[in-house]
Amino acid sequence: MGTLPHLSSPATLGDQAYTAIRSAIISGALQRGERVTERGLAESMAISPTPVREALRRLEQDRLVERLGPREVRIAKFDENELREVTLIEDALRALSARLAAEKATEEQLGEMRRLLDHADTVREKGAGLEPGSADERELAVAILDDMRRFHGLVDRASANPTLIQMLHMVDAFGADERRRSVLAEVGGDRRGAAETRYEQHRAIFDAIVARDGDLAEDLMRSHSRTSNRSRVTARFSG
């Protein structure tokens, strides 16, 4: 079992445990299909089992863990059809998020998006002369990927719809580990054009949001999400 961070604040240990375990699932520190116990998780985080029990109940509701017994759970592992269905839901939610962002984003939020994309631009320029497949290129690819992930978070918040944001929070946890792997595979080696394509997709979505064109923002985000999700489903089930 992967090592989880120690927790210390008694007032919010349940929330902290939920966040820590969920993050461990998303990052792959807790592997899909892995069996874990309340006591084992509690010891890893240096807390009592009670807040862990509370966190696991919430994670069960999120369908990220499956109950095996009174004190034992398994990290959920989905088959190909289940994951494809989740990605269909995500595509629709992200498209709606972009539409609402075009309608509701504040100037401050638009500025945050612009600065993030400009930073990604700078990173891309640094990587222009790097050898394809090199460690330096991979490091820059990770930086771009992180910027694009944060961009989605900014769009979600700009939608100003708490229900939608909560639903996206849930689907984000499904397959996040292979999403990262599949994107890294595309931007590495001799497939540098894939990184450029992803950046351009995000820039086009941003331009539509700035123009307050909800129809276009929705269409562009849906297309981008479908492309990304096809890659990650393939990454998990291609062997």
C-alpha positions in Angstrom: 0.0 0.0 0.0 1.3 3.5 -0.9 2.3 5.9 1.9 -0.3 8.5 2.7 0.5 11.9 4.4 0.1 12.2 8.2 -2.8 14.2 9.4 -3.1 16.4 12.5 -6.1 18.8 12.7 -8.7 17.1 14.9 -11.5 19.4 13.8 -11.5 18.3 10.2 -9.9 14.8 10.2 -12.8 13.2 8.4 -12.5 15.7 5.5 -8.7 15.5 5.5 -8.8 11.7 5.4 -11.3 11.8 2.5 -9.2 14.2 0.5 -6.0 12.2 1.3 -7.4 8.8 0.3 -9.1 10.2 -2.8 -5.9 11.9 -3.9 -4.0 8.6 -3.3 -6.6 6.8 -5.5 -6.3 9.4 -8.3 -2.5 9.4 -8.3 -2.3 5.6 -8.2 -0.6 5.5 -4.8 -3.6 3.3 -4.0 -3.9 0.9 -6.9 -7.2 -0.1 -8.6 -8.4 -3.4 -7.1 -6.1 -3.1 -4.0 -7.6 -4.3 -0.7 -7.1 -1.9 2.2 -8.3 -1.9 5.8 -9.5 1.0 8.0 -6.8 0.3 10.5 -4.1 0.2 7.8 -5.1 3.5 6.3 -5.4 5.1 9.8 -1.9 3.9 10.7 -0.6 5.3 7.4 -2.0 8.7 8.2 -1.3 8.6 12.0 -4.9 9.0 13.0 -7.6 6.9 14.6 -9.9 4.6 12.5 -13.0 6.8 13.1 -12.3 9.6 10.6 -11.1 7.0 8.1 -14.4 5.1 8.5 -16.2 8.4 7.8 -14.0 9.0 4.7 -14.5 5.6 3.3 -18.3 5.9 3.6 -18.0 9.1 1.4 -15.7 7.3 -1.0 -18.2 4.5 -1.3 -20.9 7.0 -2.3 -18.4 8.3 -4.9 -18.0 4.7 -6.1 -14.2 4.9 -5.6 -14.1 2.1 -3.1 -16.1 -1.1 -2.6 -17.0 -2.6 0.8 -15.6 -6.1 1.3 -16.3 -6.4 5.0 -16.9 -4.4 8.2 -13.4 -3.0 8.2 -12.1 -3.7 4.7 -12.6 -2.1 1.3 -11.2 -2.5 -2.2 -10.2 0.3 -4.4 -12.8 0.3 -7.2 -11.7 -1.2 -10.6 -14.0 -0.6 -13.5 -14.3 -2.6 -16.7 -14.1 -1.0 -20.1 -17.8 -0.5 -20.6 -18.2 1.1 -17.2 -15.3 3.5 -17.8 -16.7 4.4 -21.3 -20.0 5.3 -19.7 -18.3 7.5 -17.2 -16.4 9.3 -19.9 -19.7 9.9 -21.8 -21.0 11.6 -18.6 -17.8 13.6 -18.3 -18.0 14.8 -21.9 -21.5 16.2 -21.3 -20.6 17.8 -18.0 -17.4 19.5 -19.3 -19.3 20.8 -22.4 -21.9 22.3 -20.1 -19.2 23.8 -17.8 -17.7 25.6 -20.8 -21.0 26.9 -21.9 -21.8 28.3 -18.5 -18.3 29.7 -18.2 -18.9 31.7 -21.4 -22.0 33.1 -19.8 -20.8 33.7 -16.3 -17.0 34.0 -16.1 -15.8 37.2 -14.4 -13.0 39.4 -15.8 -10.8 38.1 -13.0 -11.4 34.5 -13.9 -10.7 35.2 -17.6 -7.5 36.8 -16.5 -6.5 33.7 -14.6 -7.2 31.5 -17.6 -5.2 33.8 -19.9 -2.2 33.9 -17.5 -2.3 30.1 -17.3 -2.3 29.7 -21.1 0.4 32.3 -21.5 2.5 30.3 -19.1 1.9 27.2 -21.1 3.0 29.2 -24.2 6.3 30.1 -22.5 6.9 26.4 -21.6 6.2 25.4 -25.2 8.7 27.9 -26.5 11.3 26.5 -24.1 10.7 23.0 -25.4 11.0 23.9 -29.1 14.6 23.0 -29.4 14.7 20.0 -27.1 15.5 16.5 -28.3 12.3 14.5 -28.8 11.8 11.9 -26.1 14.5 13.4 -23.8 14.1 13.8 -20.1 14.0 17.6 -20.4 11.2 17.3 -23.0 9.2 15.0 -20.7 9.6 17.4 -17.8 8.3 20.3 -19.9 5.4 18.0 -21.1 4.5 17.4 -17.5 4.4 21.2 -16.9 2.1 21.7 -19.9 -0.1 18.9 -18.8 -0.4 20.4 -15.3 -1.3 23.8 -16.8 -4.0 22.2 -18.9 -5.5 20.4 -15.9 -5.6 23.6 -13.9 -7.3 25.3 -16.9 -10.1 22.8 -16.7 -10.4 23.7 -13.0 -10.7 27.4 -13.8 -13.4 26.7 -16.4 -15.3 24.6 -13.9 -15.2 27.3 -11.2 -16.2 29.9 -13.8 -19.4 28.0 -14.5 -20.6 29.1 -11.0 -22.8 26.1 -10.7 -22.1 24.2 -7.4 -24.0 21.1 -8.5 -22.1 20.8 -11.7 -18.8 21.4 -10.0 -19.6 18.6 -7.5 -20.5 16.2 -10.3 -17.2 17.0 -12.1 -15.3 16.5 -8.9 -16.7 13.0 -8.8 -16.0 12.0 -12.4 -12.5 13.5 -12.2 -11.5 10.7 -10.0 -12.4 8.0 -12.5 -9.4 7.1 -14.5 -7.3 10.2 -13.7 -4.2 8.0 -13.4 -4.4 6.7 -17.0 -5.4 10.1 -18.3 -2.1 11.4 -17.2 -0.2 8.4 -18.6 -2.0 8.6 -22.0 -1.3 12.3 -22.4 2.4 11.8 -21.4 2.6 9.1 -24.0 1.2 11.4 -26.7 3.5 14.3 -25.9 6.6 12.2 -25.6 8.9 10.6 -28.3 8.1 11.7 -31.8 4.5 12.7 -31.1 5.2 16.3 -30.1 2.4 17.5 -32.4 -0.1 16.0 -30.0 1.0 18.4 -27.3 0.6 21.3 -29.7 -2.9 20.1 -30.6 -4.0 19.9 -27.0 -2.7 23.4 -26.2 -4.5 24.8 -29.3 -7.7 23.1 -28.2 -7.5 24.8 -24.9 -6.7 28.2 -26.4 -9.6 27.9 -28.8 -12.0 27.1 -25.9 -10.6 30.1 -24.0 -11.2 32.3 -27.0 -14.8 31.2 -27.2 -15.3 31.8 -23.5 -13.9 35.3 -23.8 -16.1 36.0 -26.8 -19.1 34.8 -24.7 -20.0 32.3 -27.4 -21.6 29.5 -25.3 -22.5 27.4 -28.3 -18.9 27.3 -29.6 -17.3 26.9 -26.2 -19.6 23.9 -25.6 -18.9 22.3 -28.9 -15.1 22.7 -28.6 -15.0 21.4 -25.1 -17.1 18.4 -26.0 -14.8 17.5 -28.9 -11.7 18.0 -26.7 -13.1 15.9 -23.9 -14.0 13.0 -26.3 -10.6 13.0 -27.8 -8.9 13.0 -24.4 -11.2 10.3 -23.0 -10.7 8.0 -26.0 -7.0 8.1 -25.3 -7.3 7.3 -21.6 -9.7 4.4 -22.1 -7.3 3.0 -24.7 -4.4 3.5 -22.3 -6.1 1.4 -19.7 -7.4 -1.5 -21.8 -4.8 -1.8 -24.6 -2.7 -4.1 -22.3 
